[in-house]
Amino acid sequence: MKTKLIVSSLILGISVTAASVANAQSQKATDVVTREQVKKELVQIEAAGFDPHRDSSTYPADLQEAESRAAATSRPASAPASGTRKQ
């Protein structure tokens, strides 16, 4: 009886582990960003006013502000901003 319980527990543990590993691998494959994409984004946010060499006391805020400005300039004029409705 104990042997059956131990074997069942092992099988369940192995299947859960295998499913977790498969899920983690599939997420990594979809989240791949190329070096060229990173360089392009850096150029865009620098053009929007972000300076990575400046004092970092306001780091997250000024980066987010530059990303917002870069996104606004790259979005077509007819496209509404996220979270807003076109009326």
C-alpha positions as CSV (number, residue, x, y, z in Angstrom):
1,M,0.0,0.0,0.0
2,K,2.8,2.4,0.9
3,T,4.7,1.5,-2.2
4,K,1.7,2.4,-4.4
5,L,1.3,5.7,-2.6
6,I,5.1,6.5,-3.0
7,V,5.0,5.6,-6.7
8,S,1.9,7.7,-7.3
9,S,3.5,10.6,-5.6
10,L,6.7,10.3,-7.6
11,I,4.8,10.2,-10.9
12,L,2.7,13.2,-9.9
13,G,5.9,15.1,-8.9
14,I,7.7,14.3,-12.1
15,S,4.7,15.3,-14.3
16,V,4.3,18.6,-12.5
17,T,8.0,19.3,-12.8
18,A,8.0,18.5,-16.5
19,A,5.0,20.7,-17.1
20,S,6.7,23.6,-15.3
21,V,9.9,23.2,-17.3
22,A,8.0,23.1,-20.6
23,N,6.1,26.3,-19.6
24,A,9.3,28.1,-18.7
25,Q,10.9,27.2,-21.9
26,S,8.0,28.4,-24.0
27,Q,7.9,31.7,-22.2
28,K,11.6,32.3,-22.9
29,A,11.2,31.6,-26.6
30,T,8.5,34.2,-26.9
31,D,10.3,36.9,-24.9
32,V,13.4,36.9,-27.0
33,V,14.6,40.4,-27.8
34,T,17.4,40.9,-30.3
35,R,20.4,43.2,-29.9
36,E,19.2,45.3,-32.8
37,Q,15.8,45.8,-31.2
38,V,17.4,47.0,-28.0
39,K,19.7,49.4,-29.9
40,K,16.7,50.8,-31.8
41,E,14.7,51.3,-28.6
42,L,17.7,53.0,-27.0
43,V,18.1,55.4,-29.9
44,Q,14.4,56.2,-29.8
45,I,14.3,57.0,-26.0
46,E,17.6,59.0,-26.3
47,A,15.9,61.0,-29.1
48,A,13.0,61.6,-26.8
49,G,15.2,63.1,-24.2
50,F,16.6,60.3,-22.1
51,D,20.3,60.5,-21.2
52,P,21.7,57.3,-19.7
53,H,24.8,59.1,-18.5
54,R,23.0,61.8,-16.5
55,D,22.5,61.8,-12.8
56,S,20.4,58.7,-11.8
57,S,18.5,60.2,-8.9
58,T,15.4,60.4,-11.1
59,Y,16.2,57.3,-13.0
60,P,12.9,55.4,-13.3
61,A,10.8,58.4,-13.8
62,D,12.9,60.0,-16.6
63,L,13.2,56.8,-18.4
64,Q,9.5,56.1,-18.3
65,E,8.8,59.7,-19.4
66,A,11.1,59.3,-22.4
67,E,9.6,55.9,-23.3
68,S,6.1,57.6,-23.3
69,R,7.3,60.4,-25.5
70,A,9.0,57.9,-27.9
71,A,5.8,55.8,-28.0
72,A,3.7,58.9,-28.7
73,T,6.0,59.9,-31.6
74,S,6.1,56.4,-33.1
75,R,2.3,55.9,-32.9
76,P,0.4,57.0,-36.0
77,A,-1.6,60.2,-35.6
78,S,-4.9,58.4,-36.1
79,A,-4.2,55.8,-33.5
80,P,-5.6,56.6,-30.0
81,A,-3.4,56.5,-27.0
82,S,-3.7,53.4,-24.9
83,G,-6.6,53.6,-22.4
84,T,-8.4,56.3,-24.4
85,R,-11.3,55.9,-26.8
86,K,-11.6,57.5,-30.2
87,Q,-14.7,59.7,-30.3
